[in-house]
Amino acid sequence: MVSHNIVICYPVLPRHLEWLQTAAPTCNLINAGQEGIGSSIFDADIFVGHAKVPVDWESVVQQGRLKFIQSSAAGLDHCLVPSVIDSDITVCSASGLFADQVAEQTLALLLGLLRGLPVFFRQAEKREFIRQPTGDLHGKRIGIVGLGGNGRRLVQVLHPFRTRISAIDYYPVSKPQEVDFLGPPDGLLTLAARSDILILTLPLNDSTHQWIDRKVFEAMPKGGLLINVARGSCVNEQDLVASLESGHLAGAGLDVTDIEPLPKTSPLWSMPNIIITPHVGAQAANRVDDSTKLACENLRRYLAKKPLLNMVDKSLGFPHPDVQAMSQPQWRT
């Protein structure tokens, strides 16, 4: 007997559908894809995936059928609209699922800036072989804004470079031993002042929208770097451009921007001290496999009425550390 309709909207292969069906044998799977999600979402008791096209969430909530969302993304701005937040729909994220890849992307942006790769790439296009000054990562003071799954993995990756790491987080608990200081969000300006490099791994919500602005950049030491592998709208881009143009900030590595794709008219494109990548920080060879494994684990738990992994506080947009999937790795096997 079919108990629930599970509507799927991420790039699954036949084997992933088999895994999901095995995890939820009494459920009916509807592989809607991006093309069909706008209409199929109204047939869903459970939604698994990430809708990248407009969805009428207000009407979905009013219908009252949908009860559980398992996002295949860490960021939940695609579904956490006010009506969903105020509803009884349970929402789980993929927070920390691709922390390894986000750490690698952060290193690529950071080392590229420090070692002068934008300058050298431009020289190479003109076949110029000219030495230019470069910077060092070793010994730098690093501030991490948001110490969830991605932030904590970054701590592990950056610590061997003999960096001094401080961080802030909404839940400033369980401080890693590699972190010198971990405080609450109201310490943002203090964190900025002690950071040669400020790395953003925070979620986007009402309180973090445009949070990283002129005051933050001015608090940072002259010559500092900004790395954003979170969400573009966490940063006031006008203030960022102004700080870069003034020379106060020495550079920025941006995997995300306020508007995506970044408009061709944006001054960021032509700045010599910027590295821009098109929101690829969480890309991974095993992305769909791992997304599906997490979805399967949570489907089993949901149907058995057991505690879920990565269940978010919908008012904040991210899970409490106690329920993060990264802290319970056995589900990956």
Rosetta silent file (secondary structure, phi, psi, omega in degrees, C-alpha in Angstrom):
SEQUENCE: MVSHNIVICYPVLPRHLEWLQTAAPTCNLINAGQEGIGSSIFDADIFVGHAKVPVDWESVVQQGRLKFIQSSAAGLDHCLVPSVIDSDITVCSASGLFADQVAEQTLALLLGLLRGLPVFFRQAEKREFIRQPTGDLHGKRIGIVGLGGNGRRLVQVLHPFRTRISAIDYYPVSKPQEVDFLGPPDGLLTLAARSDILILTLPLNDSTHQWIDRKVFEAMPKGGLLINVARGSCVNEQDLVASLESGHLAGAGLDVTDIEPLPKTSPLWSMPNIIITPHVGAQAANRVDDSTKLACENLRRYLAKKPLLNMVDKSLGFPHPDVQAMSQPQWRT
SCORE:     score description
SCORE:     0.000 S_00000001
   1 L     0.000  127.677 -179.630    0.000    0.000    0.000 S_00000001
   2 L   -73.052  127.981 -177.368    1.430    3.380   -1.045 S_00000001
   3 L  -101.109  -33.230 -176.991    1.800    5.645    1.986 S_00000001
   4 L  -146.833  152.193  165.784    3.359    8.802    0.513 S_00000001
   5 E   -93.132  126.637  174.893    4.243   10.470   -2.755 S_00000001
   6 E  -109.036  113.207  178.864    7.920   11.459   -2.864 S_00000001
   7 E   -95.870  130.345 -172.434    8.576   14.116   -5.500 S_00000001
   8 E  -114.876  135.685  179.149   12.209   14.330   -6.611 S_00000001
   9 E  -145.305   70.170  167.895   13.933   17.317   -8.177 S_00000001
  10 L  -157.929  165.352 -166.187   17.673   16.845   -8.544 S_00000001
  11 L   -77.232   72.959 -178.307   19.708   15.064  -11.257 S_00000001
  12 L   -80.062  154.010  171.775   19.219   11.448  -10.210 S_00000001
  13 L  -106.159  169.919 -179.648   20.220    8.393  -12.213 S_00000001
  14 H   -53.243  -37.678 -178.807   18.328    5.074  -12.232 S_00000001
  15 H   -65.941  -32.059  179.059   20.484    3.701   -9.420 S_00000001
  16 H   -69.596  -37.901  175.872   19.576    6.646   -7.189 S_00000001
  17 H   -63.513  -36.669  177.378   15.883    6.018   -7.768 S_00000001
  18 H   -64.678  -42.672  178.597   16.467    2.388   -6.779 S_00000001
  19 H   -60.780  -45.221 -178.776   18.190    3.494   -3.558 S_00000001
  20 H   -64.623  -39.669  179.421   15.329    5.847   -2.712 S_00000001
  21 H   -66.939  -37.143  177.422   12.716    3.189   -3.431 S_00000001
  22 H   -65.361  -38.031  179.585   14.559    0.700   -1.232 S_00000001
  23 H   -70.329  -29.788 -177.930   14.681    3.249    1.584 S_00000001
  24 L  -132.045   69.873 -170.346   10.965    3.991    1.211 S_00000001
  25 L   -65.129  -23.533 -178.854    9.429    0.806   -0.274 S_00000001
  26 L   -92.169    2.447 -175.829    5.819    1.789    0.406 S_00000001
  27 L  -100.372  154.912  176.987    6.164    5.209   -1.232 S_00000001
  28 E   -99.214  122.639 -179.262    5.496    6.310   -4.796 S_00000001
  29 E   -91.964  133.478  175.340    8.426    8.116   -6.457 S_00000001
  30 E  -123.047  107.255 -178.761    7.765   10.989   -8.882 S_00000001
  31 E   -87.459   88.206 -171.519   10.924   12.141  -10.652 S_00000001
  32 L   -77.250  -37.639 -173.376    9.731   15.629  -11.604 S_00000001
  33 H    67.524  174.852 -179.267   13.005   17.306  -12.529 S_00000001
  34 H   -64.620  -31.547 -177.042   13.265   21.066  -12.908 S_00000001
  35 H   -68.147  -33.079 -173.964   10.822   21.019  -15.826 S_00000001
  36 H  -108.553   -2.213 -172.136    7.999   19.432  -13.865 S_00000001
  37 H   -65.640  -32.371 -177.732    8.536   20.520  -10.288 S_00000001
  38 H   -58.404  -35.137  178.280    6.251   23.548  -10.523 S_00000001
  39 H   -96.698  -38.128 -175.361    3.194   21.314  -10.995 S_00000001
  40 H   -69.249  -22.573 -178.664    4.387   18.053   -9.400 S_00000001
  41 H   -60.119  -25.291 -179.821    5.121   19.706   -6.071 S_00000001
  42 H   -76.467  -10.983  175.332    1.358   19.757   -5.437 S_00000001
  43 H   -95.793    2.591 -170.274    1.354   15.937   -5.534 S_00000001
  44 L   -92.750  130.204  162.673    4.113   15.708   -2.917 S_00000001
  45 L   -89.231  -32.523  179.322    3.834   14.482    0.633 S_00000001
  46 E  -131.947  137.159  176.985    7.650   14.534    0.691 S_00000001
  47 E  -119.445  128.456  177.899    9.933   16.635   -1.482 S_00000001
  48 E  -121.800  119.408  176.545   13.573   15.652   -2.107 S_00000001
  49 E   141.000 -151.532 -174.543   15.825   17.993   -4.033 S_00000001
  50 L  -152.822  104.005  179.306   16.385   21.634   -4.902 S_00000001
  51 L   -77.694  118.709  179.109   13.981   23.552   -7.126 S_00000001
  52 L  -100.194    7.545  175.841   15.944   26.047   -9.217 S_00000001
  53 L  -119.185  161.328 -178.085   12.804   27.335  -10.922 S_00000001
  54 L   -59.721  134.882  175.822    9.959   29.310   -9.320 S_00000001
  55 L  -125.103  136.006  179.548    7.690   27.269   -7.047 S_00000001
  56 L   -82.205   75.187 -176.381    4.412   28.599   -5.636 S_00000001
  57 H   -63.145  -32.810  178.845    5.280   27.725   -2.060 S_00000001
  58 H   -58.356  -46.195  179.441    2.411   29.830   -0.726 S_00000001
  59 H   -69.722  -35.037  177.040   -0.123   27.651   -2.524 S_00000001
  60 H   -60.338  -45.524  179.817    1.766   24.493   -1.541 S_00000001
  61 H   -64.975  -43.905  179.887    1.506   25.455    2.117 S_00000001
  62 H   -61.596  -34.636  178.588   -2.165   26.381    1.776 S_00000001
  63 H   -62.776  -37.014  174.020   -2.876   22.990    0.188 S_00000001
  64 L    83.375    7.459 -176.721   -1.568   21.345    3.360 S_00000001
  65 L   -86.266  -44.531 -175.307   -0.304   18.137    1.762 S_00000001
  66 L   -67.655  129.948 -177.319    3.488   18.579    1.872 S_00000001
  67 L  -122.088  -18.806 -173.850    4.944   17.567    5.238 S_00000001
  68 E  -147.140  129.203  173.854    8.680   17.004    4.716 S_00000001
  69 E  -116.783  123.084  169.778   11.383   18.658    2.611 S_00000001
  70 E  -109.568  103.011 -179.125   14.818   17.040    2.262 S_00000001
  71 E   -74.847  144.610  173.632   16.935   19.596    0.431 S_00000001
  72 L   -93.250    7.482  178.023   19.826   18.407   -1.706 S_00000001
  73 L  -123.363  157.796  176.398   21.546   21.749   -1.018 S_00000001
  74 L   -76.629  -44.312  177.494   22.981   23.297    2.127 S_00000001
  75 L   -74.958  139.125 -174.142   21.438   26.696    1.449 S_00000001
  76 L  -116.197   17.003  179.111   17.679   26.764    1.859 S_00000001
  77 L   -65.068  -15.312  178.747   16.786   30.102    0.305 S_00000001
  78 L   -74.503  -18.522 -177.275   15.150   28.098   -2.515 S_00000001
  79 L  -135.391  -17.861 -176.262   12.382   26.877   -0.198 S_00000001
  80 L   -85.086   65.112  173.335   12.493   28.691    3.145 S_00000001
  81 L   -84.567  163.901 -175.602   10.000   31.391    2.256 S_00000001
  82 H   -52.842  -40.070 -177.904    7.875   32.896    5.053 S_00000001
  83 H   -64.627  -38.707  177.887    4.905   30.604    4.429 S_00000001
  84 H   -69.211  -41.196  178.957    7.082   27.474    4.723 S_00000001
  85 H   -58.802  -40.999 -176.900    8.809   28.851    7.819 S_00000001
  86 L   -83.068   -4.124 -176.594    5.447   29.439    9.491 S_00000001
  87 L   -90.172 -179.618  176.022    4.060   26.035    8.474 S_00000001
  88 L   -95.043   14.364  178.601    4.356   22.607   10.077 S_00000001
  89 L   -71.204  127.263  175.632    6.530   21.350    7.192 S_00000001
  90 E   -81.792  134.362 -177.803    9.716   19.696    8.461 S_00000001
  91 E  -125.543  130.383  174.399   12.825   20.806    6.564 S_00000001
  92 E  -122.043  146.054 -177.029   16.220   19.104    6.460 S_00000001
  93 L  -111.114  178.760  172.329   19.280   20.420    4.626 S_00000001
  94 L  -104.323   31.778 -176.406   22.471   19.018    3.128 S_00000001
  95 L   -54.974  127.908  176.759   24.530   21.162    5.483 S_00000001
  96 L    78.599   -4.259 -174.901   28.176   20.078    5.588 S_00000001
  97 L   -63.440  -32.079 -178.309   27.634   17.304    3.057 S_00000001
  98 L  -117.644   38.627 -177.929   30.193   18.797    0.674 S_00000001
  99 H   -62.491  -35.260  178.408   32.503   20.342    3.236 S_00000001
 100 H   -61.346  -45.093 -177.349   35.571   18.747    1.605 S_00000001
 101 H   -69.508  -38.945  177.686   34.781   20.360   -1.730 S_00000001
 102 H   -63.928  -38.009  177.213   33.994   23.746   -0.187 S_00000001
 103 H   -64.246  -42.318  178.284   37.325   23.599    1.635 S_00000001
 104 H   -63.429  -41.761  178.726   39.133   22.828   -1.619 S_00000001
 105 H   -63.807  -40.737  177.878   37.368   25.699   -3.382 S_00000001
 106 H   -60.738  -44.964  178.483   38.297   28.038   -0.544 S_00000001
 107 H   -62.412  -40.535 -179.771   41.937   27.006   -0.816 S_00000001
 108 H   -61.092  -46.995  179.662   41.879   27.500   -4.586 S_00000001
 109 H   -65.332  -45.744 -174.694   40.525   31.037   -4.254 S_00000001
 110 H   -67.336  -50.077 -179.448   42.719   31.936   -1.310 S_00000001
 111 H   -67.874  -33.845  176.668   46.015   30.590   -2.619 S_00000001
 112 H   -59.942  -43.178  178.814   45.253   31.968   -6.061 S_00000001
 113 H   -68.882  -47.389 -175.968   44.942   35.460   -4.606 S_00000001
 114 H   -63.886  -37.048 -177.383   47.912   35.180   -2.261 S_00000001
 115 L   -92.696   10.671  171.244   50.239   33.808   -4.916 S_00000001
 116 L    74.272   24.641 -175.277   49.183   36.395   -7.468 S_00000001
 117 H   -61.544  -37.546  176.643   47.539   34.087   -9.990 S_00000001
 118 H   -57.345  -40.532  178.739   45.176   36.737  -11.445 S_00000001
 119 H   -65.310  -45.680 -176.114   48.230   38.868  -12.272 S_00000001
 120 H   -71.133  -33.133  175.981   50.193   35.950  -13.685 S_00000001
 121 H   -64.005  -42.002  179.111   47.264   34.669  -15.756 S_00000001
 122 H   -66.013  -37.863  176.649   46.914   38.089  -17.369 S_00000001
 123 H   -64.691  -41.416 -177.919   50.647   38.173  -18.030 S_00000001
 124 H   -62.555  -35.724  177.804   50.539   34.709  -19.561 S_00000001
 125 H   -61.293  -28.925  179.306   47.855   35.821  -22.004 S_00000001
 126 L   -99.400    8.107 -179.835   50.362   38.426  -23.239 S_00000001
 127 L    57.681   41.190  177.403   53.266   35.915  -23.055 S_00000001
 128 L  -102.276  136.316  179.651   55.017   37.987  -20.416 S_00000001
 129 L  -119.839   83.422 -173.211   57.368   36.311  -17.932 S_00000001
 130 L  -127.633  126.241  176.656   57.735   38.933  -15.203 S_00000001
 131 L   -70.282  137.863  176.881   58.215   38.302  -11.496 S_00000001
 132 L  -132.611  156.811  178.185   55.740   40.062   -9.233 S_00000001
 133 L   -61.102  146.524  175.271   55.377   40.136   -5.424 S_00000001
 134 L  -129.182  167.345  179.293   53.340   37.320   -3.855 S_00000001
 135 L  -110.983  179.225 -177.205   51.868   36.710   -0.425 S_00000001
 136 L  -125.136  144.091  171.130   51.927   33.876    2.096 S_00000001
 137 L   -88.623  -37.142 -179.298   49.206   31.827    3.744 S_00000001
 138 L   -56.401  131.684  175.765   51.454   30.487    6.501 S_00000001
 139 L    84.879   -2.355 -177.868   51.131   32.517    9.678 S_00000001
 140 L   -73.999  153.642  172.689   48.061   34.481    8.607 S_00000001
 141 E   -91.926  120.650 -174.998   45.229   35.388   10.972 S_00000001
 142 E  -115.822  133.447  173.601   42.031   33.876    9.627 S_00000001
 143 E  -112.760  130.696  179.105   38.469   34.685   10.645 S_00000001
 144 E  -113.776  123.210  179.407   35.663   32.288    9.755 S_00000001
 145 E   -99.675  101.852 -176.974   32.091   33.586    9.792 S_00000001
 146 L   106.378   99.731 -175.560   29.886   30.546   10.377 S_00000001
 147 L  -107.977   55.959  172.443   31.386   27.469   12.017 S_00000001
 148 L   -86.703 -149.353 -177.735   29.009   24.802   10.760 S_00000001
 149 H   -60.550  -44.249  179.724   30.044   21.742    8.783 S_00000001
 150 H   -67.842  -44.009 -179.279   31.886   23.739    6.116 S_00000001
 151 H   -63.187  -40.101 -178.514   33.553   26.062    8.583 S_00000001
 152 H   -70.529  -34.557  175.640   34.766   23.250   10.811 S_00000001
 153 H   -66.967  -37.479  177.214   36.237   21.354    7.873 S_00000001
 154 H   -61.020  -38.119  177.069   38.046   24.537    6.839 S_00000001
 155 H   -57.235  -45.939 -179.124   39.593   24.736   10.295 S_00000001
 156 H   -63.426  -36.984 -177.522   41.069   21.274    9.807 S_00000001
 157 H   -75.487  -38.487 -173.816   42.394   22.164    6.358 S_00000001
 158 H   -84.509  -25.570 -176.459   43.858   25.569    7.252 S_00000001
 159 H   -59.340  -39.035  179.246   45.432   24.743   10.602 S_00000001
 160 H   -62.550  -14.960  176.039   48.448   22.871    9.111 S_00000001
 161 H   -81.885   12.094 -179.593   49.445   26.135    7.411 S_00000001
 162 L    57.030   38.259  174.853   50.261   27.423   10.919 S_00000001
 163 L   -83.847  160.905  174.213   47.447   29.935   10.682 S_00000001
 164 E  -109.155  115.781 -168.977   45.779   31.523   13.698 S_00000001
 165 E  -110.873  130.682  170.927   42.051   30.905   13.430 S_00000001
 166 E  -124.876  161.170 -176.928   39.156   32.699   15.115 S_00000001
 167 E  -156.045  159.497  168.554   35.468   32.277   14.358 S_00000001
 168 E  -128.744  153.338 -179.984   31.941   33.337   15.171 S_00000001
 169 L  -159.633  153.476  177.614   28.795   31.238   14.953 S_00000001
 170 L   -62.066  -32.012  175.032   25.176   31.363   16.056 S_00000001
 171 L  -113.739   83.919 -177.129   25.971   28.299   18.189 S_00000001
 172 L   -78.640   66.844 -176.123   29.434   29.090   19.619 S_00000001
 173 L  -125.439  164.119  176.482   29.823   25.639   21.176 S_00000001
 174 L    51.478   56.383 -178.007   32.264   22.743   20.925 S_00000001
 175 L   -62.170  124.244  174.322   35.214   24.934   19.967 S_00000001
 176 L   -61.267  146.693 -177.578   37.743   22.966   17.914 S_00000001
 177 L   -65.552  -22.046  179.962   41.144   22.877   19.585 S_00000001
 178 L   -78.100   -9.614 -177.737   42.689   24.435   16.469 S_00000001
 179 E   -96.031  126.994 -179.961   40.538   27.563   16.928 S_00000001
 180 E   -71.245  -37.976 -176.179   41.941   30.292   19.161 S_00000001
 181 E  -148.221  136.187  175.505   38.591   31.987   19.763 S_00000001
 182 E  -132.523  119.314 -177.431   34.944   31.139   19.036 S_00000001
 183 E  -132.338 -179.070 -179.185   32.264   33.685   19.812 S_00000001
 184 L   -80.942  172.681 -176.374   28.683   34.705   18.982 S_00000001
 185 H   -59.680  -27.860 -178.302   27.564   36.753   15.947 S_00000001
 186 H   -70.048   -2.538  175.341   27.744   40.083   17.766 S_00000001
 187 H   -94.322   17.949 -175.583   31.522   39.700   17.677 S_00000001
 188 H   -57.832  -48.003 -176.332   31.661   40.166   13.886 S_00000001
 189 H   -67.929  -35.777  175.905   33.527   43.478   13.912 S_00000001
 190 H   -64.286  -41.952  177.111   36.000   42.212   16.504 S_00000001
 191 H   -61.701  -44.886  179.995   36.591   39.130   14.356 S_00000001
 192 H   -59.720  -40.254 -176.681   37.098   41.304   11.272 S_00000001
 193 H   -66.479  -24.780 -177.820   39.631   43.474   13.097 S_00000001
 194 L  -104.760   16.227 -174.071   41.788   40.471   13.965 S_00000001
 195 L  -119.955  118.897  169.135   41.564   38.796   10.524 S_00000001
 196 L   -71.809  -29.186 -179.985   43.997   39.171    7.644 S_00000001
 197 E  -132.323  125.482  177.921   41.643   36.852    5.770 S_00000001
 198 E  -110.741  121.342 -177.103   37.884   36.728    6.353 S_00000001
 199 E  -113.144  129.069 -177.670   36.144   33.581    5.090 S_00000001
 200 E  -102.143  117.962  174.886   32.355   33.409    4.821 S_00000001
 201 L  -132.499   36.187 -175.070   30.661   30.040    5.362 S_00000001
 202 L   -98.048  159.650  176.824   27.427   31.334    6.877 S_00000001
 203 L   -80.144  162.349  174.467   23.825   30.709    5.790 S_00000001
 204 L   -97.529  122.616  172.319   21.659   33.339    4.135 S_00000001
 205 L  -150.000 -172.019 -175.934   18.670   34.491    6.170 S_00000001
 206 L   -60.501  -35.937 -176.601   17.074   37.772    7.201 S_00000001
 207 L   -80.214  -21.118 -178.925   19.777   38.533    9.749 S_00000001
 208 L  -102.572   -5.536  179.464   22.720   37.769    7.447 S_00000001
 209 L   -63.022  121.034 -179.703   21.396   39.458    4.288 S_00000001
 210 L    60.446   23.274 -175.209   23.931   42.195    3.333 S_00000001
 211 L   -69.381  -35.224 -178.037   25.538   41.664    6.754 S_00000001
 212 E   -88.400   98.637 -170.264   29.099   41.853    5.469 S_00000001
 213 L  -131.160 -162.557 -176.306   29.282   45.531    4.605 S_00000001
 214 H   -53.304  -42.618 -178.356   31.404   48.676    4.788 S_00000001
 215 H   -60.961  -38.617  179.674   31.740   48.505    8.576 S_00000001
 216 H   -67.858  -45.836 -178.857   33.154   44.992    8.349 S_00000001
 217 H   -64.777  -39.052  179.080   35.616   45.880    5.582 S_00000001
 218 H   -67.715  -29.996  179.134   36.765   48.999    7.409 S_00000001
 219 H   -72.272  -25.775 -179.060   37.335   46.959   10.564 S_00000001
 220 L   -70.893  151.384  175.922   39.654   44.567    8.716 S_00000001
 221 L   -61.165  147.627  175.881   43.374   45.377    8.526 S_00000001
 222 L   -59.555  136.380 -178.135   44.470   47.180    5.374 S_00000001
 223 L    90.248    8.658 -179.497   45.501   44.621    2.770 S_00000001
 224 E   -74.457  166.056  179.388   43.021   42.001    3.971 S_00000001
 225 E  -121.450  144.714  173.130   41.299   39.415    1.791 S_00000001
 226 E  -113.481  132.214  174.358   37.658   38.323    1.637 S_00000001
 227 E  -121.976  123.192  179.987   36.678   34.797    0.574 S_00000001
 228 E  -119.064  107.851  174.031   32.984   34.066    0.060 S_00000001
 229 L  -118.635   26.448 -178.523   31.922   30.440   -0.388 S_00000001
 230 L  -105.188 -102.198  175.523   28.557   30.976    1.318 S_00000001
 231 L  -133.746  138.344 -175.540   25.852   33.045   -0.378 S_00000001
 232 H   -61.432  -34.161 -175.668   26.450   36.176   -2.417 S_00000001
 233 H   -74.606   -3.837  172.053   23.643   38.146   -0.785 S_00000001
 234 H   -71.583  -16.502 -175.051   25.401   37.971    2.576 S_00000001
 235 E  -112.113  136.464  170.111   27.749   40.646    1.185 S_00000001
 236 L   -80.350  103.007 -172.153   26.963   44.237    0.249 S_00000001
 237 H   -67.552  -31.879  176.553   28.670   44.205   -3.144 S_00000001
 238 H   -62.208  -42.625  178.309   28.699   47.986   -3.526 S_00000001
 239 H   -67.406  -36.284  178.127   30.626   48.263   -0.272 S_00000001
 240 H   -64.156  -47.294  178.923   32.947   45.458   -1.357 S_00000001
 241 H   -58.944  -43.752 -179.311   33.716   47.189   -4.659 S_00000001
 242 H   -62.385  -40.930 -179.643   34.378   50.454   -2.845 S_00000001
 243 H   -68.171  -36.849  177.370   36.770   48.795   -0.401 S_00000001
 244 H   -69.666  -41.408  179.972   38.651   47.067   -3.224 S_00000001
 245 H   -66.730  -33.304  179.626   38.854   50.249   -5.298 S_00000001
 246 H   -75.180  -16.394 -177.528   40.173   52.215   -2.327 S_00000001
 247 L    88.519   -0.800  179.247   42.895   49.626   -1.780 S_00000001
 248 L   -65.468  -48.868  170.956   41.808   48.887    1.784 S_00000001
 249 E   -88.319  137.392 -179.342   41.006   45.308    0.820 S_00000001
 250 E   -84.317  -19.882 -178.455   43.744   43.722   -1.270 S_00000001
 251 E   176.983  171.725  178.441   41.491   41.230   -2.979 S_00000001
 252 E  -148.899  141.367  173.070   38.488   38.928   -2.884 S_00000001
 253 E  -113.040  117.014 -172.099   37.739   35.377   -3.944 S_00000001
 254 E  -121.659  111.817  171.473   34.058   34.970   -4.789 S_00000001
 255 L   -89.880  -12.497 -178.135   32.401   31.659   -5.584 S_00000001
 256 L  -136.002  152.975  177.990   29.026   33.348   -5.111 S_00000001
 257 L  -137.495  164.754 -175.758   27.595   36.753   -5.968 S_00000001
 258 L   -60.542  -44.571  174.355   24.499   38.716   -5.031 S_00000001
 259 L  -113.479  129.801  178.857   22.962   38.158   -8.474 S_00000001
 260 L  -125.411  129.163   -1.231   23.774   34.933  -10.295 S_00000001
 261 L   -63.963  150.323  176.781   24.902   34.873  -13.016 S_00000001
 262 L   -61.166  124.447 -178.307   26.925   37.966  -12.147 S_00000001
 263 L   -56.490  144.087 -179.302   25.757   40.693  -14.571 S_00000001
 264 L   -62.745  -20.563 -179.792   28.223   41.525  -17.316 S_00000001
 265 L   -84.529   -4.412 -177.971   28.045   45.163  -16.216 S_00000001
 266 L   -65.317  133.569  177.315   29.365   44.392  -12.722 S_00000001
 267 H   -65.393  -16.469  179.893   32.647   46.186  -11.950 S_00000001
 268 H   -60.688  -33.619 -177.470   33.843   43.015  -10.214 S_00000001
 269 H   -58.864  -36.455 -172.023   34.585   41.428  -13.603 S_00000001
 270 H   -98.145    2.490 -178.261   37.277   43.943  -14.497 S_00000001
 271 L   -79.515  134.421 -174.541   38.997   44.281  -11.124 S_00000001
 272 L   -75.554  -13.172 -175.474   42.547   42.890  -11.178 S_00000001
 273 L  -110.620   33.604 -178.258   42.451   41.639   -7.580 S_00000001
 274 E  -127.165  140.176  165.291   39.404   39.401   -7.869 S_00000001
 275 E  -118.283  125.061 -179.238   38.925   35.702   -8.584 S_00000001
 276 E  -117.734  128.277  172.108   35.355   34.792   -9.549 S_00000001
 277 L  -123.443  149.837 -169.292   34.061   31.245   -9.911 S_00000001
 278 L   -86.216   60.579  175.380   30.452   30.414  -10.906 S_00000001
 279 L    55.881   56.760 -177.983   29.114   28.901   -7.663 S_00000001
 280 L  -114.619   10.003 -173.641   30.961   25.609   -8.016 S_00000001
 281 L   -58.719  -32.065 -178.207   32.203   25.225   -4.440 S_00000001
 282 L   -99.403    7.440  176.798   30.010   22.215   -3.693 S_00000001
 283 L   -66.544  138.835 -177.283   30.518   20.453   -7.010 S_00000001
 284 L  -155.083  148.256  177.487   31.782   16.921   -6.467 S_00000001
 285 L   -61.033  -30.629 -176.879   32.162   13.714   -8.423 S_00000001
 286 L  -106.230   20.952 -173.856   30.070   11.972   -5.767 S_00000001
 287 H   -58.375  -50.880 -175.567   27.565   14.791   -5.190 S_00000001
 288 H   -69.903  -36.638  176.845   24.417   12.961   -6.319 S_00000001
 289 H   -59.122  -50.732 -177.067   25.490    9.720   -4.627 S_00000001
 290 H   -68.723  -37.365  176.239   26.036   11.434   -1.276 S_00000001
 291 H   -59.936  -40.923 -178.339   22.897   13.572   -1.610 S_00000001
 292 H   -71.358  -38.286  178.042   20.894   10.411   -2.220 S_00000001
 293 H   -61.604  -41.661  177.629   22.492    8.518    0.669 S_00000001
 294 H   -66.245  -42.708  178.527   21.529   11.328    3.034 S_00000001
 295 H   -61.041  -42.086  178.979   18.022   11.459    1.588 S_00000001
 296 H   -62.111  -44.967  179.352   17.668    7.682    2.014 S_00000001
 297 H   -59.932  -44.944 -178.494   18.804    7.832    5.632 S_00000001
 298 H   -73.716  -29.872  174.070   16.351   10.607    6.436 S_00000001
 299 H   -64.394  -43.679  177.366   13.503    8.925    4.557 S_00000001
 300 H   -59.487  -44.671 -179.568   14.020    5.808    6.662 S_00000001
 301 H   -66.053  -44.082 -177.869   14.078    7.913    9.806 S_00000001
 302 H   -62.315  -46.346 -178.408   11.072   10.014    8.794 S_00000001
 303 H   -67.890  -27.308  177.511    8.898    7.011    7.954 S_00000001
 304 L   -92.241    3.084 -179.757    9.940    5.329   11.214 S_00000001
 305 L    58.629   42.014  176.908    9.319    8.566   13.155 S_00000001
 306 L  -105.220  161.968 -179.603   12.934    8.706   14.319 S_00000001
 307 L   -57.938  138.890 -175.669   15.099   11.844   14.815 S_00000001
 308 L   -95.236  151.927  173.284   16.253   13.349   11.505 S_00000001
 309 L   -85.150  140.941  175.606   19.718   14.426   10.421 S_00000001
 310 L    60.832   29.556  174.506   20.215   18.089    9.514 S_00000001
 311 E   -70.595  125.697 -171.407   16.724   19.131   10.597 S_00000001
 312 E   -91.823  152.434  163.180   16.868   22.905   10.440 S_00000001
 313 E   -78.656  107.870 -170.576   15.607   25.613   12.692 S_00000001
 314 L   -64.119  -25.866  178.579   13.476   27.192    9.971 S_00000001
 315 L   -72.428  -21.052 -179.484   13.745   30.672   11.482 S_00000001
 316 L  -104.588  -33.123  178.492   17.541   30.468   11.135 S_00000001
 317 L    91.667   16.576  178.288   17.916   28.321    8.034 S_00000001
 318 E  -155.817  160.792 -176.471   20.408   25.794    9.365 S_00000001
 319 E   -82.725  155.904  171.311   20.528   22.798   11.737 S_00000001
 320 L   -67.743  146.091 -178.970   21.645   22.742   15.341 S_00000001
 321 H   -53.929  -30.061 -176.270   25.130   21.198   15.703 S_00000001
 322 H   -67.229  -21.753 -177.075   23.681   18.212   17.584 S_00000001
 323 H  -111.921   10.229 -178.626   21.757   16.981   14.520 S_00000001
 324 L   -68.475  135.689 -178.441   24.307   17.721   11.799 S_00000001
 325 H   -61.751  -31.620 -177.601   24.905   14.808    9.464 S_00000001
 326 H   -65.725  -22.010  179.182   28.644   15.453    9.483 S_00000001
 327 H   -85.794   -4.862  179.242   28.777   14.536   13.159 S_00000001
 328 L  -132.709   72.592 -169.356   27.208   11.123   12.413 S_00000001
 329 H   -71.954   -8.137 -174.369   29.169    9.825    9.397 S_00000001
 330 H   -63.237  -21.461 -179.416   27.974    6.218    9.602 S_00000001
 331 H   -67.176  -19.799 -177.176   25.022    6.972    7.274 S_00000001
 332 H   -71.490  -21.323 -172.803   27.449    7.367    4.335 S_00000001
 333 L   -73.711    0.000    0.000   28.358    3.657    4.292 S_00000001
